[in-house]
Amino acid sequence: MPSSSSPSSPSFVKVVEVGPRDGLQNERVVPTAVKVALIDRLADAGLSVVEATSFVSPKWVPQMGDAPEVMARIRRRPGVSYPVLTPNLKGLEAAIAAGADEVAIFGAASESFSRRNINCSIAESIMRFAAVAERATAAGLRVRGYVSCIAGCPYEGRVDPAAVADVAKALLDLGCYEISLGDTIGVGRPREIRAVVDAVSRKVPVERLAMHCHDTYGQALANIHASLDCGIRTVDSSVAGLGGCPYAKGATGNVATEDVVYMLDGCGFDTGVDLHRLAETGQWISAELGRPTGSRVARALLAKQPPPS
Ligand SMILES: CC(C)(COP(=O)([O-])OP(=O)([O-])OC[C@H]1O[C@@H](n2cnc3c(N)ncnc32)[C@H](O)[C@@H]1OP(=O)([O-])[O-])[C@@H](O)C(=O)NCCC(=O)NCCSC(=O)C[C@@](C)(O)CC(=O)[O-]
């Protein structure tokens, strides 16, 4: 009988921490040593997946320009995976050279976002990703897929759930073990998210889906709750609510991991994450960035602690 913190337990929800990548890609350039300390602290707090960085063009996203150094300096904790984003073969080869164990390819359900984010159409991106997935799989790496703009696009507005389902299925067919559905600009509401998950799960088994919510309109926790009701058991989030997307103006960070873990715990799910350690890590990285944590749960928990004597 698996324990409740075992991934095979029915009450387990996998939390994929994306703060060091999705969070820090939208900050001023953060020193490599701070990124490395953040990743190590997140793994120590019990997160089993910590998305570490991106092997993208430094001309496009200079904040991720130190990807090889980050990968060389993190302390790899057994049982923890450290995926990295790879938009093309050049990024993949660099990721392999840096010892990545898992990569993520990232497409969009909106043509305009695809062009702004990765400079190609959706169809071209799938062809590009096919080569990346094939080479990654041959090199023994696991491949995760993202679909951005599942509930709305900053350039086109509403996005048809059927378009999301098509891209998700294409990524599944390329060999992705998991497809993360990204509400990139946080516009979705529970009814819309349910409609998207419903459309996608007709083409991709719900066990292979993850929910990735930005909290721009304050809907992220409600949307995650709705996706749990639909059977999703993997949730992406960002410690302290760090981040945004450089190609989605006005988009705020992901939902805070602390808030997700607190909610999941109250719903009877287990995550294996030490909430207090996580909240301290969120407080620490926020101080490094010179601002308060974006996690309401962390603020509440830390306010209850006695001041240091
Ligand atoms: C895809 C490209 C490269 C196309 O960009 P491009 O300009 O069309 O690429 P290119 O092949 O023409 O190359 C241009 C230059 O970039 C170099 N280059 C080319 N590839 C790489 C690479 N991998 N690593 C390092 N360098 C690279 C290449 O060598 C060349 O250098 P030059 O000859 O000019 O000196 C570019 O658009 C890019 O890097 N985009 C990444 C954008 C990005 O990182 N966005 C944020 C992540 S997605 C996201 O946040 C959403 C998500 C996942 O969180 C989910 C959600 O919330 O929805």
The ligand as a Gaussian input file, in Angstrom:
#p B3LYP/6-31G(d) Opt

LIG

-5 1
 C       13.080000      29.832000     -30.451000
 C       14.012000      30.987000     -30.739000
 C       15.453000      30.590000     -30.507000
 C       13.818000      31.358000     -32.197000
 O       14.433000      32.590000     -32.444000
 P       15.026000      32.937000     -33.889000
 O       15.581000      34.323000     -33.797000
 O       13.993000      32.643000     -34.922000
 O       16.189000      31.843000     -33.970000
 P       17.326000      31.592000     -35.013000
 O       17.413000      30.111000     -35.178000
 O       17.144000      32.449000     -36.220000
 O       18.625000      32.089000     -34.226000
 C       18.832000      33.443000     -33.869000
 C       20.009000      33.530000     -32.941000
 O       19.707000      32.893000     -31.709000
 C       20.622000      31.790000     -31.498000
 N       19.876000      30.694000     -30.921000
 C       18.844000      30.024000     -31.496000
 N       18.398000      29.091000     -30.649000
 C       19.154000      29.160000     -29.546000
 C       19.157000      28.423000     -28.331000
 N       18.284000      27.442000     -28.103000
 N       20.067000      28.750000     -27.399000
 C       20.944000      29.745000     -27.610000
 N       20.990000      30.481000     -28.752000
 C       20.093000      30.175000     -29.702000
 C       21.172000      31.466000     -32.858000
 O       22.419000      30.816000     -32.755000
 C       21.260000      32.837000     -33.488000
 O       22.392000      33.511000     -32.945000
 P       23.229000      34.554000     -33.856000
 O       23.689000      33.779000     -35.035000
 O       22.241000      35.655000     -34.187000
 O       24.325000      34.975000     -32.905000
 C       13.669000      32.229000     -29.876000
 O       12.427000      32.712000     -30.265000
 C       13.651000      31.919000     -28.412000
 O       14.669000      31.638000     -27.806000
 N       12.463000      31.995000     -27.793000
 C       12.291000      31.645000     -26.394000
 C       11.240000      32.508000     -25.785000
 C       11.012000      32.106000     -24.351000
 O       11.873000      31.580000     -23.674000
 N        9.805000      32.430000     -23.831000
 C        9.438000      32.137000     -22.488000
 C        9.191000      30.686000     -22.263000
 S        7.562000      30.139000     -22.751000
 C        6.578000      30.528000     -21.403000
 O        6.997000      31.195000     -20.502000
 C        5.199000      29.946000     -21.318000
 C        5.124000      28.760000     -20.369000
 C        5.995000      27.603000     -20.853000
 O        5.584000      29.104000     -19.073000
 C        3.687000      28.255000     -20.257000
 C        2.642000      29.360000     -20.063000
 O        2.641000      30.072000     -19.043000
 O        1.845000      29.502000     -20.980000

